[in-house]
Amino acid sequence: MRLVNAAEIAVFEQINRILHQRDICKCERCRLDVAAIVLNNLPPNYVVSTEGEVIRAVNPQLKIDVQQELEKAIARVSARPHHHRQES
């Protein structure tokens, strides 16, 4: 058994999809900066999971909240990345 933050799982599921669709930097630093901003703006949502179990029952409202925070965080990181613009 392990304790996982369902919000973190939801963020990384959506961040990969959204970054793939946008013409923005997709480097690991920018991806993690976006995730950190989103997770700092969302309340934690911890659940107990067995090792290897995929968390499938993510609250629909959490998905909406993650989407809204991702939009803000992507705009913020895109405007001021922690590096020079790279081709990705």
Buried (B, 14 or more C-beta within 10 A) or exposed (E): EEEBBBBBBBBBBBBEEBBEEEEBBBBEEBBBBBBEBBBEBBEEBEBEBEEEEEBEEBEEEBEEBBBEBBEEBBEEBBEEBEEEEEEE
